[in-house]
Amino acid sequence: MAALAGRRCLPWVWLRRRPGQGHGRHYRAALCTELKRPLAIEEVAPRPVQPHEVRVDVHFCGVNFADILACRGQYQEMAHLPFTPGMEFSGTVLETGTDVSTVKEGDRVIGVTGLNAMAEECITDQKSLWQVPEKVSLQEAAVLPVSYGTAILALDHRACTQPGETVLVTAAAGATGLAVIDVATNVLQAKVIAAAGSDEKCKLAMKRGAQYSVNYSQGSLKDAVKNLVGSGGVNVAIDMVGGDAFLEALRSLAWEGRIVVLGFAGGNIASIPSNLLLLKNICAMGLYWGRYKQQNFTVFSKSLSSALQYCQQGRIKPHVGATFKLEEVNDAFLHVIQRKSTGKVLLSLK
């Protein structure tokens, strides 16, 4: 999950659609033509695929807060205008380059791109695609890359979560929060305390497998966790909120506990009181999942392969909170900005 910064909303005007030029195989795409302005839906002319590339007919595309940050110019990787946002998708292969050997026309796939997935077609390198097993729907598959890829690496690769350990997760009703609950409970056999900002979100987290829930809008997260597990604390904390929520999660850790930072949805980045790390021998670490694609592709790829395998086996159950059409992309962004979303928000291209 990308690091989040700031909470200014995009100005709101009606979505506009510009007529495309020419005919043939033009396809629709959401375009950011100006930062901090609504996206436009335009007809785009396709380009040829390179030898190592694959053209995919996109069925579903995930909507992530990182997409919104990119359209504000606040994401850590700046894009050149105009650009199409969207970093994860599912669909079927339309065309392959001459050097492609991993997939073929008609294969069902999920893909991870830096940008360009919020469109009816997407071209990406063959290394950025994973085949979807037969028992997994394309809608389910579209939930997996960012949310479950992040959850698996945070819990398993970074925190080394063990069976029977207790995991505290903030922003628990969001897409990644629910994925953390799902993986921790159903794959790693850990116990989960879900922390969220409303009773409704806490109920959803409990329904999705958390053993306990805490509404941190009603008081101290640290005190609530202590009431649930005692002074011993939790073994692992996964934080996506930052600020005070991060500090309270840090203070809730047990001896040799581990906290993994996934983002700053609250808008504030806390300073770590390093004496706490020393006194309880605890560890604070970060996870920028997308960076693994460049730095350690084996680990990155394994997180997606594992997510697909767990879904095929029925061990995890991806949760779709809301689905919007491509022409409703600005409504989808607003849904996320206003914190109305629970679970994954998807664009449906079909």
PLY file of the C-alpha trace (Angstrom):
ply
format ascii 1.0
element vertex 350
property float x
property float y
property float z
element edge 349
property int vertex1
property int vertex2
end_header
0.00 0.00 0.00
1.36 3.41 -0.94
2.35 5.96 1.63
-0.45 8.47 2.01
-0.08 12.17 2.62
-2.71 14.86 2.96
-6.49 14.75 2.76
-7.45 17.61 0.47
-10.34 16.63 -1.75
-10.35 16.92 -5.51
-12.53 19.82 -6.74
-15.83 18.42 -7.95
-17.40 19.14 -11.33
-19.35 16.97 -13.70
-17.50 14.25 -15.53
-16.94 15.15 -19.14
-16.42 12.91 -22.13
-14.48 14.10 -25.13
-15.18 12.63 -28.54
-12.41 10.49 -29.96
-10.93 11.01 -33.38
-11.04 8.40 -36.04
-12.53 4.94 -35.97
-11.45 1.33 -35.57
-10.16 -0.11 -32.35
-10.21 3.03 -30.25
-10.98 2.31 -26.62
-12.11 4.39 -23.65
-9.74 5.43 -20.90
-9.88 7.68 -17.85
-7.38 10.49 -18.30
-5.84 12.90 -15.81
-5.15 15.94 -17.97
-4.72 18.40 -15.09
-3.73 17.74 -11.48
-6.38 18.11 -8.78
-9.15 18.16 -11.38
-11.72 15.47 -12.25
-10.75 12.81 -14.74
-12.04 12.82 -18.30
-13.21 9.79 -20.28
-11.65 9.88 -23.73
-11.33 7.66 -26.78
-7.74 6.51 -27.11
-5.98 5.09 -30.14
-4.17 1.82 -29.41
-0.43 1.51 -29.91
1.36 -1.62 -31.14
2.60 -4.08 -28.52
6.36 -4.46 -28.17
7.92 -7.96 -28.38
7.78 -8.47 -24.58
4.36 -6.85 -24.05
0.77 -8.07 -23.75
-2.49 -6.30 -24.61
-5.25 -7.09 -22.09
-9.00 -6.57 -22.36
-9.62 -5.08 -18.90
-12.68 -6.35 -17.02
-12.08 -4.83 -13.56
-9.67 -2.25 -12.21
-8.99 -1.51 -8.54
-9.40 2.00 -7.16
-6.68 2.82 -4.64
-5.97 5.96 -2.66
-2.59 5.99 -4.40
-4.46 6.62 -7.67
-6.06 9.70 -6.12
-2.70 10.89 -4.81
-1.19 10.45 -8.28
-3.96 12.61 -9.75
-3.18 15.27 -7.13
0.55 15.18 -7.81
1.14 13.87 -4.26
2.24 10.30 -4.98
5.89 9.39 -4.46
6.23 8.51 -8.15
5.24 11.48 -10.32
3.51 10.85 -13.64
3.73 13.05 -16.74
0.45 14.63 -17.86
-1.75 13.45 -19.38
-1.87 9.95 -17.89
-4.32 7.17 -17.11
-4.32 6.11 -13.44
-4.88 2.57 -12.22
-2.25 0.16 -10.92
-4.07 -3.20 -10.78
-6.55 -4.97 -13.02
-8.03 -8.25 -14.17
-9.01 -9.23 -17.68
-8.31 -11.47 -20.67
-5.36 -11.44 -23.04
-6.12 -9.89 -26.43
-2.70 -9.90 -28.06
0.87 -10.92 -27.24
4.22 -9.67 -28.50
6.55 -11.90 -30.46
8.75 -12.71 -27.44
5.94 -13.43 -24.97
5.92 -16.99 -23.64
4.11 -16.73 -20.27
0.54 -16.13 -21.49
-1.48 -16.56 -24.66
-4.56 -15.01 -26.25
-7.70 -15.72 -24.20
-5.92 -16.34 -20.89
-7.49 -14.78 -17.80
-4.96 -12.66 -15.94
-4.35 -10.14 -13.21
-1.82 -7.41 -13.74
0.14 -4.79 -11.83
1.18 -1.56 -13.54
2.52 1.74 -12.32
-0.32 3.45 -14.18
-2.70 3.02 -17.16
-5.15 0.34 -15.91
-8.32 2.51 -15.79
-9.09 1.81 -19.43
-10.85 -0.76 -21.57
-7.45 -1.98 -22.76
-4.08 -2.07 -21.04
-0.63 -2.90 -22.40
1.92 -4.21 -19.93
5.09 -6.28 -19.75
4.52 -10.04 -19.58
6.34 -10.09 -16.22
3.52 -7.98 -14.75
0.84 -10.61 -15.41
-0.28 -13.66 -13.44
-2.77 -16.24 -14.70
-6.04 -16.50 -12.80
-7.00 -20.04 -11.67
-10.21 -21.55 -12.97
-12.17 -21.30 -9.72
-11.40 -17.59 -9.19
-13.67 -15.00 -10.83
-12.15 -11.96 -12.52
-13.95 -9.74 -10.00
-12.38 -11.60 -7.07
-9.02 -11.61 -8.81
-9.05 -7.83 -9.24
-9.12 -7.43 -5.44
-5.93 -9.42 -4.92
-2.88 -7.55 -6.24
-2.45 -4.45 -4.09
-4.51 -5.37 -1.02
-3.63 -9.04 -0.63
-0.12 -8.65 -2.01
0.49 -6.02 0.66
-1.19 -8.05 3.42
0.82 -11.19 2.66
4.16 -9.37 2.61
3.34 -7.33 5.72
2.24 -10.31 7.80
4.48 -13.06 6.52
7.59 -11.58 4.93
8.05 -8.53 7.17
6.43 -9.33 10.54
6.96 -13.12 10.32
3.59 -13.68 12.00
3.27 -17.04 13.74
0.17 -19.19 14.44
-1.56 -18.15 17.64
-0.05 -14.66 17.72
-2.27 -11.60 18.08
-2.37 -9.05 15.26
-3.70 -5.50 15.63
-4.71 -3.83 12.36
-5.81 -0.21 11.95
-8.12 1.02 9.16
-9.43 -2.51 9.42
-12.50 -2.08 7.20
-10.53 -0.81 4.21
-9.45 -3.03 1.35
-6.01 -3.78 2.78
-7.31 -3.95 6.36
-9.83 -6.63 5.44
-7.13 -8.47 3.47
-4.89 -8.43 6.57
-7.74 -9.86 8.65
-8.41 -12.54 6.03
-4.79 -13.65 5.66
-3.94 -13.45 9.36
-7.01 -15.42 10.43
-7.49 -17.94 7.65
-3.96 -18.53 6.37
-1.59 -17.79 9.27
-3.98 -18.89 12.05
-3.42 -15.72 14.09
-5.92 -13.80 16.22
-6.93 -10.34 15.03
-7.97 -7.15 16.80
-9.57 -4.89 14.20
-9.42 -1.13 14.82
-11.67 1.14 12.77
-13.34 4.53 13.00
-17.00 3.56 13.32
-19.18 0.85 14.84
-20.38 -0.12 11.36
-16.83 -0.69 10.15
-15.99 -2.64 13.30
-18.98 -4.92 12.68
-17.81 -5.57 9.12
-14.30 -6.43 10.35
-15.77 -8.87 12.87
-17.95 -10.41 10.19
-14.87 -10.88 8.02
-12.99 -12.83 10.69
-11.56 -10.54 13.37
-11.84 -11.91 16.91
-12.14 -8.45 18.51
-12.83 -4.91 17.34
-12.07 -1.42 18.64
-13.71 1.83 17.54
-10.79 4.22 17.95
-12.98 7.27 17.39
-14.42 6.67 20.88
-11.26 6.70 22.98
-7.74 5.43 23.45
-6.72 2.56 21.17
-3.99 1.53 23.59
-6.40 1.34 26.53
-8.95 -0.62 24.49
-6.30 -3.13 23.38
-5.08 -3.50 26.98
-8.63 -4.27 28.10
-8.81 -7.01 25.49
-5.42 -8.72 25.84
-4.01 -7.41 29.12
-0.72 -5.63 29.73
1.19 -8.18 27.66
0.11 -6.51 24.42
-0.11 -7.70 20.81
2.61 -9.47 18.87
2.10 -7.70 15.55
0.55 -4.36 14.53
-0.22 -3.39 10.93
-0.82 0.36 10.65
-2.21 2.34 7.73
-3.38 5.44 9.60
-0.22 7.05 11.01
-0.18 9.86 13.58
-1.65 9.09 16.98
-3.06 5.75 15.82
0.46 4.58 14.95
1.84 5.69 18.31
-0.93 3.94 20.24
-0.46 0.79 18.17
3.29 0.97 18.87
2.64 1.26 22.61
0.30 -1.74 22.39
3.06 -4.10 21.30
4.18 -6.99 23.47
7.79 -7.94 24.22
9.58 -8.45 20.88
6.51 -7.18 19.04
6.65 -5.93 15.46
4.82 -3.03 13.84
4.63 -2.63 10.07
3.87 0.79 8.56
1.79 0.62 5.38
0.65 4.23 5.01
-0.64 7.44 6.52
-4.35 7.64 5.74
-4.87 10.00 8.68
-2.59 12.54 7.02
0.03 12.74 9.80
3.41 11.02 9.98
4.44 10.30 13.56
7.97 10.42 14.93
9.00 7.15 16.57
10.01 7.36 20.25
13.02 5.11 19.93
13.20 4.44 23.67
10.09 2.25 23.26
11.95 0.11 20.74
14.71 -0.45 23.27
12.64 -1.05 26.39
10.53 -3.88 24.95
12.90 -5.05 22.22
10.26 -4.18 19.63
10.78 -3.62 15.92
9.25 -0.93 13.67
9.47 -1.47 9.93
7.92 -0.21 6.72
6.42 -1.89 3.69
6.20 -0.27 0.26
4.83 -3.28 -1.61
5.26 -1.89 -5.11
8.98 -1.28 -4.54
9.54 -5.02 -4.32
8.69 -5.24 -8.01
11.97 -3.47 -8.80
14.08 -4.49 -5.82
13.10 -8.13 -5.25
10.78 -9.41 -7.95
10.85 -12.98 -6.61
9.30 -11.87 -3.32
6.85 -9.58 -5.13
5.70 -12.30 -7.51
5.37 -14.86 -4.73
2.93 -12.58 -2.87
0.60 -12.56 -5.89
1.00 -16.24 -6.67
0.20 -17.03 -3.04
-2.88 -14.80 -3.07
-4.20 -16.52 -6.20
-3.49 -19.95 -4.71
-5.21 -19.12 -1.41
-8.24 -17.82 -3.33
-8.37 -20.92 -5.53
-8.25 -23.09 -2.39
-11.05 -21.08 -0.75
-8.81 -20.08 2.16
-9.37 -16.35 1.57
-12.50 -14.54 0.45
-11.86 -11.14 -1.18
-14.47 -8.52 -0.30
-15.77 -6.02 -2.87
-17.30 -3.01 -1.16
-18.51 -1.08 -4.23
-18.35 -1.27 -8.02
-18.53 1.69 -10.40
-18.59 1.97 -14.18
-15.65 3.61 -15.97
-17.69 6.76 -16.62
-18.35 6.94 -12.86
-14.64 7.06 -11.99
-14.94 10.47 -10.30
-17.79 9.13 -8.16
-15.53 6.21 -7.23
-12.74 8.62 -6.24
-15.14 10.69 -4.16
-16.45 7.52 -2.48
-12.89 6.78 -1.32
-12.01 10.39 -0.41
-15.10 10.74 1.79
-14.22 7.49 3.60
-17.45 5.82 2.57
-15.62 2.82 1.18
-15.26 -0.52 2.91
-13.36 -3.32 1.26
-12.20 -2.96 -2.32
-13.64 -0.38 -4.69
-13.58 -1.54 -8.31
-14.24 -0.07 -11.72
-16.15 -2.45 -13.99
-15.21 -2.08 -17.66
-17.82 -4.54 -18.95
0 1
1 2
2 3
3 4
4 5
5 6
6 7
7 8
8 9
9 10
10 11
11 12
12 13
13 14
14 15
15 16
16 17
17 18
18 19
19 20
20 21
21 22
22 23
23 24
24 25
25 26
26 27
27 28
28 29
29 30
30 31
31 32
32 33
33 34
34 35
35 36
36 37
37 38
38 39
39 40
40 41
41 42
42 43
43 44
44 45
45 46
46 47
47 48
48 49
49 50
50 51
51 52
52 53
53 54
54 55
55 56
56 57
57 58
58 59
59 60
60 61
61 62
62 63
63 64
64 65
65 66
66 67
67 68
68 69
69 70
70 71
71 72
72 73
73 74
74 75
75 76
76 77
77 78
78 79
79 80
80 81
81 82
82 83
83 84
84 85
85 86
86 87
87 88
88 89
89 90
90 91
91 92
92 93
93 94
94 95
95 96
96 97
97 98
98 99
99 100
100 101
101 102
102 103
103 104
104 105
105 106
106 107
107 108
108 109
109 110
110 111
111 112
112 113
113 114
114 115
115 116
116 117
117 118
118 119
119 120
120 121
121 122
122 123
123 124
124 125
125 126
126 127
127 128
128 129
129 130
130 131
131 132
132 133
133 134
134 135
135 136
136 137
137 138
138 139
139 140
140 141
141 142
142 143
143 144
144 145
145 146
146 147
147 148
148 149
149 150
150 151
151 152
152 153
153 154
154 155
155 156
156 157
157 158
158 159
159 160
160 161
161 162
162 163
163 164
164 165
165 166
166 167
167 168
168 169
169 170
170 171
171 172
172 173
173 174
174 175
175 176
176 177
177 178
178 179
179 180
180 181
181 182
182 183
183 184
184 185
185 186
186 187
187 188
188 189
189 190
190 191
191 192
192 193
193 194
194 195
195 196
196 197
197 198
198 199
199 200
200 201
201 202
202 203
203 204
204 205
205 206
206 207
207 208
208 209
209 210
210 211
211 212
212 213
213 214
214 215
215 216
216 217
217 218
218 219
219 220
220 221
221 222
222 223
223 224
224 225
225 226
226 227
227 228
228 229
229 230
230 231
231 232
232 233
233 234
234 235
235 236
236 237
237 238
238 239
239 240
240 241
241 242
242 243
243 244
244 245
245 246
246 247
247 248
248 249
249 250
250 251
251 252
252 253
253 254
254 255
255 256
256 257
257 258
258 259
259 260
260 261
261 262
262 263
263 264
264 265
265 266
266 267
267 268
268 269
269 270
270 271
271 272
272 273
273 274
274 275
275 276
276 277
277 278
278 279
279 280
280 281
281 282
282 283
283 284
284 285
285 286
286 287
287 288
288 289
289 290
290 291
291 292
292 293
293 294
294 295
295 296
296 297
297 298
298 299
299 300
300 301
301 302
302 303
303 304
304 305
305 306
306 307
307 308
308 309
309 310
310 311
311 312
312 313
313 314
314 315
315 316
316 317
317 318
318 319
319 320
320 321
321 322
322 323
323 324
324 325
325 326
326 327
327 328
328 329
329 330
330 331
331 332
332 333
333 334
334 335
335 336
336 337
337 338
338 339
339 340
340 341
341 342
342 343
343 344
344 345
345 346
346 347
347 348
348 349
